[in-house]
Amino acid sequence: MGTTPTPPEQGRSGPTGHEDGMAVLAYILAGLIFYGGLGWVGDHFLNTSWLLPAGLIAGLVTSLYLIIKRYGSGT
């Protein structure tokens, strides 16, 4: 009738490379969308044109910082 699920690999201690890559992509996209969105809203309400690019740059820098902090140990 039903099959029993196979147990996870015994030697596996953390996420695979594919999962790490998807997490890194999520960090980058989230930073760009969040800080870029804040910049866009600031440009809209303050009638400026420099907050969107500044927000995108700040989001990318913040994302890269978090990625290096989390995955940069190498161990």
PQR file of N, CA, C, O and H, with PARSE charges and radii, in Angstrom:
ATOM      1  N   MET A   1       0.831  -1.179   0.000 -0.4000 1.5000
ATOM      2  CA  MET A   1       0.000   0.000   0.000 -0.0000 2.0000
ATOM      3  C   MET A   1       0.878   1.246   0.000  0.5500 1.7000
ATOM      4  O   MET A   1       1.110   1.840  -1.053 -0.5500 1.4000
ATOM      5  N   GLY A   2       1.369   1.648   1.175 -0.4000 1.5000
ATOM      6  CA  GLY A   2       2.183   2.855   1.242 -0.0000 2.0000
ATOM      7  C   GLY A   2       3.650   2.503   1.359  0.5500 1.7000
ATOM      8  O   GLY A   2       4.013   1.438   1.857 -0.5500 1.4000
ATOM      9  H   GLY A   2       1.181   1.166   2.031  0.4000 1.0000
ATOM     10  N   THR A   3       4.442   3.366   0.915 -0.4000 1.5000
ATOM     11  CA  THR A   3       5.879   3.151   1.035 -0.0000 2.0000
ATOM     12  C   THR A   3       6.406   4.020   2.164  0.5500 1.7000
ATOM     13  O   THR A   3       5.908   5.115   2.424 -0.5500 1.4000
ATOM     14  H   THR A   3       4.146   4.231   0.510  0.4000 1.0000
ATOM     15  N   THR A   4       7.410   3.507   2.812 -0.4000 1.5000
ATOM     16  CA  THR A   4       8.006   4.284   3.894 -0.0000 2.0000
ATOM     17  C   THR A   4       8.990   5.281   3.292  0.5500 1.7000
ATOM     18  O   THR A   4       9.725   4.945   2.364 -0.5500 1.4000
ATOM     19  H   THR A   4       7.814   2.618   2.602  0.4000 1.0000
ATOM     20  N   PRO A   5       9.007   6.497   3.812 -0.5600 1.5000
ATOM     21  CA  PRO A   5       9.946   7.476   3.265  0.2800 2.0000
ATOM     22  C   PRO A   5      11.375   7.094   3.597  0.5500 1.7000
ATOM     23  O   PRO A   5      11.653   6.503   4.641 -0.5500 1.4000
ATOM     24  N   THR A   6      12.270   7.440   2.698 -0.4000 1.5000
ATOM     25  CA  THR A   6      13.673   7.133   2.933 -0.0000 2.0000
ATOM     26  C   THR A   6      14.238   8.122   3.936  0.5500 1.7000
ATOM     27  O   THR A   6      13.901   9.305   3.896 -0.5500 1.4000
ATOM     28  H   THR A   6      12.045   7.920   1.850  0.4000 1.0000
ATOM     29  N   PRO A   7      15.090   7.653   4.832 -0.5600 1.5000
ATOM     30  CA  PRO A   7      15.664   8.560   5.836  0.2800 2.0000
ATOM     31  C   PRO A   7      16.636   9.523   5.168  0.5500 1.7000
ATOM     32  O   PRO A   7      17.223   9.195   4.136 -0.5500 1.4000
ATOM     33  N   PRO A   8      16.812  10.709   5.748 -0.5600 1.5000
ATOM     34  CA  PRO A   8      17.785  11.643   5.179  0.2800 2.0000
ATOM     35  C   PRO A   8      19.189  11.082   5.297  0.5500 1.7000
ATOM     36  O   PRO A   8      19.444  10.174   6.089 -0.5500 1.4000
ATOM     37  N   GLU A   9      20.084  11.623   4.514 -0.4000 1.5000
ATOM     38  CA  GLU A   9      21.469  11.146   4.529 -0.0000 2.0000
ATOM     39  C   GLU A   9      22.062  11.334   5.919  0.5500 1.7000
ATOM     40  O   GLU A   9      21.836  12.354   6.571 -0.5500 1.4000
ATOM     41  H   GLU A   9      19.877  12.360   3.871  0.4000 1.0000
ATOM     42  N   GLN A  10      22.816  10.349   6.360 -0.4000 1.5000
ATOM     43  CA  GLN A  10      23.381  10.373   7.708 -0.0000 2.0000
ATOM     44  C   GLN A  10      24.490  11.405   7.850  0.5500 1.7000
ATOM     45  O   GLN A  10      24.595  12.038   8.901 -0.5500 1.4000
ATOM     46  H   GLN A  10      23.000   9.521   5.830  0.4000 1.0000
ATOM     47  N   GLY A  11      25.325  11.599   6.824 -0.4000 1.5000
ATOM     48  CA  GLY A  11      26.467  12.484   6.932 -0.0000 2.0000
ATOM     49  C   GLY A  11      26.142  13.948   6.666  0.5500 1.7000
ATOM     50  O   GLY A  11      27.033  14.795   6.731 -0.5500 1.4000
ATOM     51  H   GLY A  11      25.239  11.086   5.970  0.4000 1.0000
ATOM     52  N   ARG A  12      24.932  14.252   6.378 -0.4000 1.5000
ATOM     53  CA  ARG A  12      24.553  15.608   6.010 -0.0000 2.0000
ATOM     54  C   ARG A  12      24.363  16.462   7.259  0.5500 1.7000
ATOM     55  O   ARG A  12      23.550  16.131   8.122 -0.5500 1.4000
ATOM     56  H   ARG A  12      24.208  13.564   6.325  0.4000 1.0000
ATOM     57  N   SER A  13      25.107  17.552   7.355 -0.4000 1.5000
ATOM     58  CA  SER A  13      25.018  18.383   8.554 -0.0000 2.0000
ATOM     59  C   SER A  13      24.364  19.726   8.294  0.5500 1.7000
ATOM     60  O   SER A  13      23.916  20.379   9.236 -0.5500 1.4000
ATOM     61  H   SER A  13      25.768  17.820   6.654  0.4000 1.0000
ATOM     62  N   GLY A  14      24.297  20.152   7.061 -0.4000 1.5000
ATOM     63  CA  GLY A  14      23.739  21.462   6.767 -0.0000 2.0000
ATOM     64  C   GLY A  14      23.119  21.496   5.384  0.5500 1.7000
ATOM     65  O   GLY A  14      22.970  20.462   4.732 -0.5500 1.4000
ATOM     66  H   GLY A  14      24.662  19.622   6.295  0.4000 1.0000
ATOM     67  N   PRO A  15      22.760  22.691   4.940 -0.5600 1.5000
ATOM     68  CA  PRO A  15      22.134  22.799   3.629  0.2800 2.0000
ATOM     69  C   PRO A  15      23.103  22.443   2.505  0.5500 1.7000
ATOM     70  O   PRO A  15      24.321  22.527   2.664 -0.5500 1.4000
ATOM     71  N   THR A  16      22.550  22.054   1.393 -0.4000 1.5000
ATOM     72  CA  THR A  16      23.369  21.719   0.234 -0.0000 2.0000
ATOM     73  C   THR A  16      23.789  22.987  -0.478  0.5500 1.7000
ATOM     74  O   THR A  16      23.351  24.079  -0.115 -0.5500 1.4000
ATOM     75  H   THR A  16      21.560  21.986   1.264  0.4000 1.0000
ATOM     76  N   GLY A  17      24.636  22.854  -1.489 -0.4000 1.5000
ATOM     77  CA  GLY A  17      25.085  24.005  -2.253 -0.0000 2.0000
ATOM     78  C   GLY A  17      23.945  24.714  -2.953  0.5500 1.7000
ATOM     79  O   GLY A  17      23.938  25.941  -3.053 -0.5500 1.4000
ATOM     80  H   GLY A  17      24.992  21.967  -1.783  0.4000 1.0000
ATOM     81  N   HIS A  18      22.980  23.948  -3.438 -0.4000 1.5000
ATOM     82  CA  HIS A  18      21.828  24.548  -4.116 -0.0000 2.0000
ATOM     83  C   HIS A  18      21.030  25.404  -3.147  0.5500 1.7000
ATOM     84  O   HIS A  18      20.599  26.501  -3.502 -0.5500 1.4000
ATOM     85  H   HIS A  18      22.985  22.951  -3.357  0.4000 1.0000
ATOM     86  N   GLU A  19      20.831  24.928  -1.950 -0.4000 1.5000
ATOM     87  CA  GLU A  19      20.082  25.702  -0.953 -0.0000 2.0000
ATOM     88  C   GLU A  19      20.843  26.950  -0.530  0.5500 1.7000
ATOM     89  O   GLU A  19      20.242  27.998  -0.294 -0.5500 1.4000
ATOM     90  H   GLU A  19      21.181  24.037  -1.662  0.4000 1.0000
ATOM     91  N   ASP A  20      22.166  26.838  -0.434 -0.4000 1.5000
ATOM     92  CA  ASP A  20      22.981  28.011  -0.115 -0.0000 2.0000
ATOM     93  C   ASP A  20      22.867  29.051  -1.221  0.5500 1.7000
ATOM     94  O   ASP A  20      22.737  30.244  -0.944 -0.5500 1.4000
ATOM     95  H   ASP A  20      22.654  25.987  -0.626  0.4000 1.0000
ATOM     96  N   GLY A  21      22.915  28.609  -2.456 -0.4000 1.5000
ATOM     97  CA  GLY A  21      22.797  29.531  -3.582 -0.0000 2.0000
ATOM     98  C   GLY A  21      21.458  30.238  -3.610  0.5500 1.7000
ATOM     99  O   GLY A  21      21.383  31.432  -3.900 -0.5500 1.4000
ATOM    100  H   GLY A  21      23.020  27.641  -2.681  0.4000 1.0000
ATOM    101  N   MET A  22      20.405  29.505  -3.309 -0.4000 1.5000
ATOM    102  CA  MET A  22      19.076  30.128  -3.281 -0.0000 2.0000
ATOM    103  C   MET A  22      18.960  31.120  -2.125  0.5500 1.7000
ATOM    104  O   MET A  22      18.289  32.144  -2.256 -0.5500 1.4000
ATOM    105  H   MET A  22      20.466  28.535  -3.073  0.4000 1.0000
ATOM    106  N   ALA A  23      19.602  30.830  -1.004 -0.4000 1.5000
ATOM    107  CA  ALA A  23      19.583  31.760   0.130 -0.0000 2.0000
ATOM    108  C   ALA A  23      20.348  33.034  -0.206  0.5500 1.7000
ATOM    109  O   ALA A  23      19.912  34.130   0.148 -0.5500 1.4000
ATOM    110  H   ALA A  23      20.148  29.999  -0.898  0.4000 1.0000
ATOM    111  N   VAL A  24      21.482  32.900  -0.886 -0.4000 1.5000
ATOM    112  CA  VAL A  24      22.258  34.073  -1.286 -0.0000 2.0000
ATOM    113  C   VAL A  24      21.447  34.926  -2.258  0.5500 1.7000
ATOM    114  O   VAL A  24      21.410  36.150  -2.129 -0.5500 1.4000
ATOM    115  H   VAL A  24      21.835  32.010  -1.173  0.4000 1.0000
ATOM    116  N   LEU A  25      20.802  34.290  -3.224 -0.4000 1.5000
ATOM    117  CA  LEU A  25      19.960  35.020  -4.163 -0.0000 2.0000
ATOM    118  C   LEU A  25      18.816  35.729  -3.446  0.5500 1.7000
ATOM    119  O   LEU A  25      18.473  36.860  -3.789 -0.5500 1.4000
ATOM    120  H   LEU A  25      20.831  33.296  -3.330  0.4000 1.0000
ATOM    121  N   ALA A  26      18.231  35.076  -2.463 -0.4000 1.5000
ATOM    122  CA  ALA A  26      17.145  35.685  -1.696 -0.0000 2.0000
ATOM    123  C   ALA A  26      17.637  36.896  -0.911  0.5500 1.7000
ATOM    124  O   ALA A  26      16.937  37.906  -0.837 -0.5500 1.4000
ATOM    125  H   ALA A  26      18.510  34.157  -2.184  0.4000 1.0000
ATOM    126  N   TYR A  27      18.838  36.810  -0.320 -0.4000 1.5000
ATOM    127  CA  TYR A  27      19.406  37.959   0.391 -0.0000 2.0000
ATOM    128  C   TYR A  27      19.577  39.147  -0.554  0.5500 1.7000
ATOM    129  O   TYR A  27      19.208  40.272  -0.217 -0.5500 1.4000
ATOM    130  H   TYR A  27      19.406  35.989  -0.379  0.4000 1.0000
ATOM    131  N   ILE A  28      20.132  38.895  -1.728 -0.4000 1.5000
ATOM    132  CA  ILE A  28      20.384  39.981  -2.668 -0.0000 2.0000
ATOM    133  C   ILE A  28      19.082  40.610  -3.144  0.5500 1.7000
ATOM    134  O   ILE A  28      18.947  41.833  -3.150 -0.5500 1.4000
ATOM    135  H   ILE A  28      20.431  37.981  -2.001  0.4000 1.0000
ATOM    136  N   LEU A  29      18.129  39.782  -3.541 -0.4000 1.5000
ATOM    137  CA  LEU A  29      16.854  40.320  -4.021 -0.0000 2.0000
ATOM    138  C   LEU A  29      16.099  41.057  -2.923  0.5500 1.7000
ATOM    139  O   LEU A  29      15.512  42.110  -3.176 -0.5500 1.4000
ATOM    140  H   LEU A  29      18.239  38.788  -3.536  0.4000 1.0000
ATOM    141  N   ALA A  30      16.107  40.522  -1.717 -0.4000 1.5000
ATOM    142  CA  ALA A  30      15.392  41.174  -0.614 -0.0000 2.0000
ATOM    143  C   ALA A  30      16.004  42.531  -0.297  0.5500 1.7000
ATOM    144  O   ALA A  30      15.278  43.495  -0.056 -0.5500 1.4000
ATOM    145  H   ALA A  30      16.583  39.667  -1.511  0.4000 1.0000
ATOM    146  N   GLY A  31      17.331  42.615  -0.294 -0.4000 1.5000
ATOM    147  CA  GLY A  31      17.980  43.897  -0.026 -0.0000 2.0000
ATOM    148  C   GLY A  31      17.676  44.926  -1.091  0.5500 1.7000
ATOM    149  O   GLY A  31      17.372  46.079  -0.784 -0.5500 1.4000
ATOM    150  H   GLY A  31      17.921  41.832  -0.489  0.4000 1.0000
ATOM    151  N   LEU A  32      17.758  44.504  -2.360 -0.4000 1.5000
ATOM    152  CA  LEU A  32      17.471  45.433  -3.443 -0.0000 2.0000
ATOM    153  C   LEU A  32      16.017  45.890  -3.424  0.5500 1.7000
ATOM    154  O   LEU A  32      15.737  47.074  -3.612 -0.5500 1.4000
ATOM    155  H   LEU A  32      18.004  43.567  -2.609  0.4000 1.0000
ATOM    156  N   ILE A  33      15.100  44.969  -3.201 -0.4000 1.5000
ATOM    157  CA  ILE A  33      13.676  45.325  -3.204 -0.0000 2.0000
ATOM    158  C   ILE A  33      13.331  46.203  -2.005  0.5500 1.7000
ATOM    159  O   ILE A  33      12.623  47.198  -2.157 -0.5500 1.4000
ATOM    160  H   ILE A  33      15.327  44.007  -3.048  0.4000 1.0000
ATOM    161  N   PHE A  34      13.818  45.853  -0.823 -0.4000 1.5000
ATOM    162  CA  PHE A  34      13.463  46.607   0.375 -0.0000 2.0000
ATOM    163  C   PHE A  34      14.037  48.023   0.347  0.5500 1.7000
ATOM    164  O   PHE A  34      13.297  49.000   0.458 -0.5500 1.4000
ATOM    165  H   PHE A  34      14.393  45.044  -0.700  0.4000 1.0000
ATOM    166  N   TYR A  35      15.361  48.128   0.196 -0.4000 1.5000
ATOM    167  CA  TYR A  35      15.983  49.450   0.230 -0.0000 2.0000
ATOM    168  C   TYR A  35      15.682  50.249  -1.040  0.5500 1.7000
ATOM    169  O   TYR A  35      15.559  51.473  -0.985 -0.5500 1.4000
ATOM    170  H   TYR A  35      15.962  47.334   0.105  0.4000 1.0000
ATOM    171  N   GLY A  36      15.566  49.572  -2.169 -0.4000 1.5000
ATOM    172  CA  GLY A  36      15.139  50.266  -3.382 -0.0000 2.0000
ATOM    173  C   GLY A  36      13.724  50.790  -3.249  0.5500 1.7000
ATOM    174  O   GLY A  36      13.412  51.886  -3.715 -0.5500 1.4000
ATOM    175  H   GLY A  36      15.666  48.578  -2.213  0.4000 1.0000
ATOM    176  N   GLY A  37      12.867  50.006  -2.611 -0.4000 1.5000
ATOM    177  CA  GLY A  37      11.494  50.460  -2.366 -0.0000 2.0000
ATOM    178  C   GLY A  37      11.449  51.650  -1.427  0.5500 1.7000
ATOM    179  O   GLY A  37      10.673  52.583  -1.636 -0.5500 1.4000
ATOM    180  H   GLY A  37      13.120  49.116  -2.232  0.4000 1.0000
ATOM    181  N   LEU A  38      12.278  51.621  -0.395 -0.4000 1.5000
ATOM    182  CA  LEU A  38      12.339  52.781   0.499 -0.0000 2.0000
ATOM    183  C   LEU A  38      12.827  54.018  -0.249  0.5500 1.7000
ATOM    184  O   LEU A  38      12.308  55.115  -0.042 -0.5500 1.4000
ATOM    185  H   LEU A  38      12.908  50.863  -0.225  0.4000 1.0000
ATOM    186  N   GLY A  39      13.812  53.846  -1.110 -0.4000 1.5000
ATOM    187  CA  GLY A  39      14.304  54.961  -1.904 -0.0000 2.0000
ATOM    188  C   GLY A  39      13.260  55.486  -2.865  0.5500 1.7000
ATOM    189  O   GLY A  39      13.137  56.696  -3.052 -0.5500 1.4000
ATOM    190  H   GLY A  39      14.234  52.955  -1.278  0.4000 1.0000
ATOM    191  N   TRP A  40      12.501  54.579  -3.480 -0.4000 1.5000
ATOM    192  CA  TRP A  40      11.451  54.989  -4.414 -0.0000 2.0000
ATOM    193  C   TRP A  40      10.366  55.778  -3.687  0.5500 1.7000
ATOM    194  O   TRP A  40       9.902  56.805  -4.184 -0.5500 1.4000
ATOM    195  H   TRP A  40      12.600  53.596  -3.328  0.4000 1.0000
ATOM    196  N   VAL A  41       9.962  55.300  -2.512 -0.4000 1.5000
ATOM    197  CA  VAL A  41       8.950  56.012  -1.728 -0.0000 2.0000
ATOM    198  C   VAL A  41       9.482  57.383  -1.302  0.5500 1.7000
ATOM    199  O   VAL A  41       8.761  58.379  -1.353 -0.5500 1.4000
ATOM    200  H   VAL A  41      10.338  54.466  -2.108  0.4000 1.0000
ATOM    201  N   GLY A  42      10.748  57.424  -0.882 -0.4000 1.5000
ATOM    202  CA  GLY A  42      11.340  58.700  -0.517 -0.0000 2.0000
ATOM    203  C   GLY A  42      11.395  59.663  -1.691  0.5500 1.7000
ATOM    204  O   GLY A  42      11.106  60.849  -1.530 -0.5500 1.4000
ATOM    205  H   GLY A  42      11.334  56.614  -0.841  0.4000 1.0000
ATOM    206  N   ASP A  43      11.763  59.168  -2.878 -0.4000 1.5000
ATOM    207  CA  ASP A  43      11.771  60.012  -4.069 -0.0000 2.0000
ATOM    208  C   ASP A  43      10.378  60.527  -4.400  0.5500 1.7000
ATOM    209  O   ASP A  43      10.208  61.684  -4.782 -0.5500 1.4000
ATOM    210  H   ASP A  43      11.998  58.204  -3.009  0.4000 1.0000
ATOM    211  N   HIS A  44       9.393  59.666  -4.251 -0.4000 1.5000
ATOM    212  CA  HIS A  44       8.018  60.042  -4.587 -0.0000 2.0000
ATOM    213  C   HIS A  44       7.507  61.159  -3.678  0.5500 1.7000
ATOM    214  O   HIS A  44       6.933  62.139  -4.153 -0.5500 1.4000
ATOM    215  H   HIS A  44       9.531  58.726  -3.941  0.4000 1.0000
ATOM    216  N   PHE A  45       7.718  61.007  -2.377 -0.4000 1.5000
ATOM    217  CA  PHE A  45       7.157  61.971  -1.440 -0.0000 2.0000
ATOM    218  C   PHE A  45       8.024  63.216  -1.250  0.5500 1.7000
ATOM    219  O   PHE A  45       7.503  64.282  -0.923 -0.5500 1.4000
ATOM    220  H   PHE A  45       8.184  60.211  -1.992  0.4000 1.0000
ATOM    221  N   LEU A  46       9.322  63.097  -1.446 -0.4000 1.5000
ATOM    222  CA  LEU A  46      10.208  64.247  -1.267 -0.0000 2.0000
ATOM    223  C   LEU A  46      10.535  64.952  -2.580  0.5500 1.7000
ATOM    224  O   LEU A  46      11.240  65.961  -2.596 -0.5500 1.4000
ATOM    225  H   LEU A  46       9.745  62.231  -1.712  0.4000 1.0000
ATOM    226  N   ASN A  47      10.013  64.406  -3.688 -0.4000 1.5000
ATOM    227  CA  ASN A  47      10.210  64.981  -5.027 -0.0000 2.0000
ATOM    228  C   ASN A  47      11.700  65.127  -5.351  0.5500 1.7000
ATOM    229  O   ASN A  47      12.158  66.185  -5.784 -0.5500 1.4000
ATOM    230  H   ASN A  47       9.441  63.586  -3.676  0.4000 1.0000
ATOM    231  N   THR A  48      12.435  64.049  -5.131 -0.4000 1.5000
ATOM    232  CA  THR A  48      13.854  64.002  -5.461 -0.0000 2.0000
ATOM    233  C   THR A  48      14.074  62.926  -6.512  0.5500 1.7000
ATOM    234  O   THR A  48      13.132  62.245  -6.918 -0.5500 1.4000
ATOM    235  H   THR A  48      12.063  63.190  -4.779  0.4000 1.0000
ATOM    236  N   SER A  49      15.296  62.776  -6.945 -0.4000 1.5000
ATOM    237  CA  SER A  49      15.583  61.730  -7.933 -0.0000 2.0000
ATOM    238  C   SER A  49      16.819  60.920  -7.577  0.5500 1.7000
ATOM    239  O   SER A  49      17.287  60.141  -8.407 -0.5500 1.4000
ATOM    240  H   SER A  49      16.061  63.329  -6.616  0.4000 1.0000
ATOM    241  N   TRP A  50      17.365  61.072  -6.378 -0.4000 1.5000
ATOM    242  CA  TRP A  50      18.604  60.373  -6.028 -0.0000 2.0000
ATOM    243  C   TRP A  50      18.424  59.297  -4.967  0.5500 1.7000
ATOM    244  O   TRP A  50      19.350  58.521  -4.728 -0.5500 1.4000
ATOM    245  H   TRP A  50      16.984  61.704  -5.704  0.4000 1.0000
ATOM    246  N   LEU A  51      17.269  59.226  -4.327 -0.4000 1.5000
ATOM    247  CA  LEU A  51      17.098  58.246  -3.255 -0.0000 2.0000
ATOM    248  C   LEU A  51      16.930  56.818  -3.772  0.5500 1.7000
ATOM    249  O   LEU A  51      17.358  55.873  -3.110 -0.5500 1.4000
ATOM    250  H   LEU A  51      16.518  59.857  -4.522  0.4000 1.0000
ATOM    251  N   LEU A  52      16.322  56.647  -4.928 -0.4000 1.5000
ATOM    252  CA  LEU A  52      16.177  55.291  -5.479 -0.0000 2.0000
ATOM    253  C   LEU A  52      17.534  54.670  -5.787  0.5500 1.7000
ATOM    254  O   LEU A  52      17.793  53.555  -5.336 -0.5500 1.4000
ATOM    255  H   LEU A  52      15.973  57.414  -5.466  0.4000 1.0000
ATOM    256  N   PRO A  53      18.422  55.343  -6.542 -0.5600 1.5000
ATOM    257  CA  PRO A  53      19.747  54.732  -6.755  0.2800 2.0000
ATOM    258  C   PRO A  53      20.527  54.528  -5.458  0.5500 1.7000
ATOM    259  O   PRO A  53      21.222  53.524  -5.300 -0.5500 1.4000
ATOM    260  N   ALA A  54      20.412  55.479  -4.530 -0.4000 1.5000
ATOM    261  CA  ALA A  54      21.103  55.328  -3.242 -0.0000 2.0000
ATOM    262  C   ALA A  54      20.542  54.138  -2.473  0.5500 1.7000
ATOM    263  O   ALA A  54      21.298  53.400  -1.842 -0.5500 1.4000
ATOM    264  H   ALA A  54      19.847  56.295  -4.658  0.4000 1.0000
ATOM    265  N   GLY A  55      19.236  53.944  -2.516 -0.4000 1.5000
ATOM    266  CA  GLY A  55      18.616  52.803  -1.851 -0.0000 2.0000
ATOM    267  C   GLY A  55      19.033  51.479  -2.461  0.5500 1.7000
ATOM    268  O   GLY A  55      19.268  50.509  -1.741 -0.5500 1.4000
ATOM    269  H   GLY A  55      18.621  54.544  -3.029  0.4000 1.0000
ATOM    270  N   LEU A  56      19.129  51.430  -3.794 -0.4000 1.5000
ATOM    271  CA  LEU A  56      19.566  50.202  -4.456 -0.0000 2.0000
ATOM    272  C   LEU A  56      21.010  49.858  -4.087  0.5500 1.7000
ATOM    273  O   LEU A  56      21.335  48.697  -3.837 -0.5500 1.4000
ATOM    274  H   LEU A  56      18.938  52.218  -4.379  0.4000 1.0000
ATOM    275  N   ILE A  57      21.863  50.870  -4.057 -0.4000 1.5000
ATOM    276  CA  ILE A  57      23.257  50.635  -3.683 -0.0000 2.0000
ATOM    277  C   ILE A  57      23.353  50.203  -2.223  0.5500 1.7000
ATOM    278  O   ILE A  57      24.084  49.268  -1.897 -0.5500 1.4000
ATOM    279  H   ILE A  57      21.598  51.812  -4.260  0.4000 1.0000
ATOM    280  N   ALA A  58      22.615  50.885  -1.342 -0.4000 1.5000
ATOM    281  CA  ALA A  58      22.623  50.517   0.076 -0.0000 2.0000
ATOM    282  C   ALA A  58      22.089  49.097   0.283  0.5500 1.7000
ATOM    283  O   ALA A  58      22.613  48.356   1.115 -0.5500 1.4000
ATOM    284  H   ALA A  58      22.021  51.645  -1.607  0.4000 1.0000
ATOM    285  N   GLY A  59      21.058  48.716  -0.463 -0.4000 1.5000
ATOM    286  CA  GLY A  59      20.512  47.368  -0.355 -0.0000 2.0000
ATOM    287  C   GLY A  59      21.491  46.315  -0.810  0.5500 1.7000
ATOM    288  O   GLY A  59      21.601  45.260  -0.186 -0.5500 1.4000
ATOM    289  H   GLY A  59      20.633  49.318  -1.138  0.4000 1.0000
ATOM    290  N   LEU A  60      22.209  46.585  -1.892 -0.4000 1.5000
ATOM    291  CA  LEU A  60      23.192  45.625  -2.381 -0.0000 2.0000
ATOM    292  C   LEU A  60      24.358  45.489  -1.414  0.5500 1.7000
ATOM    293  O   LEU A  60      24.813  44.379  -1.138 -0.5500 1.4000
ATOM    294  H   LEU A  60      22.119  47.442  -2.399  0.4000 1.0000
ATOM    295  N   VAL A  61      24.842  46.613  -0.900 -0.4000 1.5000
ATOM    296  CA  VAL A  61      25.957  46.578   0.049 -0.0000 2.0000
ATOM    297  C   VAL A  61      25.550  45.844   1.324  0.5500 1.7000
ATOM    298  O   VAL A  61      26.313  45.030   1.845 -0.5500 1.4000
ATOM    299  H   VAL A  61      24.473  47.515  -1.125  0.4000 1.0000
ATOM    300  N   THR A  62      24.357  46.130   1.822 -0.4000 1.5000
ATOM    301  CA  THR A  62      23.878  45.465   3.034 -0.0000 2.0000
ATOM    302  C   THR A  62      23.716  43.961   2.808  0.5500 1.7000
ATOM    303  O   THR A  62      24.069  43.158   3.671 -0.5500 1.4000
ATOM    304  H   THR A  62      23.738  46.791   1.399  0.4000 1.0000
ATOM    305  N   SER A  63      23.187  43.589   1.655 -0.4000 1.5000
ATOM    306  CA  SER A  63      23.025  42.167   1.340 -0.0000 2.0000
ATOM    307  C   SER A  63      24.367  41.464   1.264  0.5500 1.7000
ATOM    308  O   SER A  63      24.526  40.367   1.800 -0.5500 1.4000
ATOM    309  H   SER A  63      22.901  44.242   0.953  0.4000 1.0000
ATOM    310  N   LEU A  64      25.332  42.085   0.603 -0.4000 1.5000
ATOM    311  CA  LEU A  64      26.658  41.477   0.506 -0.0000 2.0000
ATOM    312  C   LEU A  64      27.312  41.350   1.876  0.5500 1.7000
ATOM    313  O   LEU A  64      27.980  40.354   2.155 -0.5500 1.4000
ATOM    314  H   LEU A  64      25.202  42.976   0.168  0.4000 1.0000
ATOM    315  N   TYR A  65      27.126  42.346   2.728 -0.4000 1.5000
ATOM    316  CA  TYR A  65      27.654  42.256   4.091 -0.0000 2.0000
ATOM    317  C   TYR A  65      27.051  41.062   4.832  0.5500 1.7000
ATOM    318  O   TYR A  65      27.772  40.294   5.470 -0.5500 1.4000
ATOM    319  H   TYR A  65      26.583  43.155   2.501  0.4000 1.0000
ATOM    320  N   LEU A  66      25.743  40.909   4.748 -0.4000 1.5000
ATOM    321  CA  LEU A  66      25.091  39.795   5.444 -0.0000 2.0000
ATOM    322  C   LEU A  66      25.526  38.445   4.875  0.5500 1.7000
ATOM    323  O   LEU A  66      25.696  37.487   5.629 -0.5500 1.4000
ATOM    324  H   LEU A  66      25.157  41.533   4.230  0.4000 1.0000
ATOM    325  N   ILE A  67      25.706  38.359   3.571 -0.4000 1.5000
ATOM    326  CA  ILE A  67      26.141  37.117   2.942 -0.0000 2.0000
ATOM    327  C   ILE A  67      27.545  36.757   3.414  0.5500 1.7000
ATOM    328  O   ILE A  67      27.811  35.610   3.772 -0.5500 1.4000
ATOM    329  H   ILE A  67      25.567  39.138   2.959  0.4000 1.0000
ATOM    330  N   ILE A  68      28.445  37.746   3.413 -0.4000 1.5000
ATOM    331  CA  ILE A  68      29.822  37.479   3.847 -0.0000 2.0000
ATOM    332  C   ILE A  68      29.846  37.120   5.322  0.5500 1.7000
ATOM    333  O   ILE A  68      30.594  36.230   5.727 -0.5500 1.4000
ATOM    334  H   ILE A  68      28.229  38.678   3.122  0.4000 1.0000
ATOM    335  N   LYS A  69      29.048  37.790   6.125 -0.4000 1.5000
ATOM    336  CA  LYS A  69      28.998  37.480   7.552 -0.0000 2.0000
ATOM    337  C   LYS A  69      28.489  36.062   7.806  0.5500 1.7000
ATOM    338  O   LYS A  69      28.983  35.380   8.704 -0.5500 1.4000
ATOM    339  H   LYS A  69      28.440  38.513   5.796  0.4000 1.0000
ATOM    340  N   ARG A  70      27.518  35.620   7.035 -0.4000 1.5000
ATOM    341  CA  ARG A  70      26.940  34.305   7.254 -0.0000 2.0000
ATOM    342  C   ARG A  70      27.743  33.183   6.610  0.5500 1.7000
ATOM    343  O   ARG A  70      27.953  32.142   7.233 -0.5500 1.4000
ATOM    344  H   ARG A  70      27.116  36.175   6.306  0.4000 1.0000
ATOM    345  N   TYR A  71      28.196  33.376   5.375 -0.4000 1.5000
ATOM    346  CA  TYR A  71      28.829  32.287   4.635 -0.0000 2.0000
ATOM    347  C   TYR A  71      30.332  32.462   4.468  0.5500 1.7000
ATOM    348  O   TYR A  71      30.970  31.611   3.848 -0.5500 1.4000
ATOM    349  H   TYR A  71      28.026  34.222   4.869  0.4000 1.0000
ATOM    350  N   GLY A  72      30.917  33.517   4.987 -0.4000 1.5000
ATOM    351  CA  GLY A  72      32.314  33.805   4.726 -0.0000 2.0000
ATOM    352  C   GLY A  72      33.314  33.072   5.600  0.5500 1.7000
ATOM    353  O   GLY A  72      34.519  33.228   5.398 -0.5500 1.4000
ATOM    354  H   GLY A  72      30.399  34.208   5.491  0.4000 1.0000
ATOM    355  N   SER A  73      32.865  32.282   6.558 -0.4000 1.5000
ATOM    356  CA  SER A  73      33.808  31.622   7.455 -0.0000 2.0000
ATOM    357  C   SER A  73      34.620  30.540   6.752  0.5500 1.7000
ATOM    358  O   SER A  73      35.777  30.318   7.108 -0.5500 1.4000
ATOM    359  H   SER A  73      31.887  32.156   6.722  0.4000 1.0000
ATOM    360  N   GLY A  74      34.049  29.868   5.772 -0.4000 1.5000
ATOM    361  CA  GLY A  74      34.770  28.858   5.023 -0.0000 2.0000
ATOM    362  C   GLY A  74      34.897  27.521   5.713  0.5500 1.7000
ATOM    363  O   GLY A  74      35.534  26.613   5.180 -0.5500 1.4000
ATOM    364  H   GLY A  74      33.109  30.049   5.482  0.4000 1.0000
ATOM    365  N   THR A  75      34.303  27.377   6.891 -0.4000 1.5000
ATOM    366  CA  THR A  75      34.410  26.093   7.579 -0.0000 2.0000
ATOM    367  C   THR A  75      33.095  25.372   7.571  0.5500 1.7000
ATOM    368  O   THR A  75      32.993  24.268   8.106 -0.5500 1.4000
ATOM    369  H   THR A  75      33.785  28.115   7.324  0.4000 1.0000
TER
END
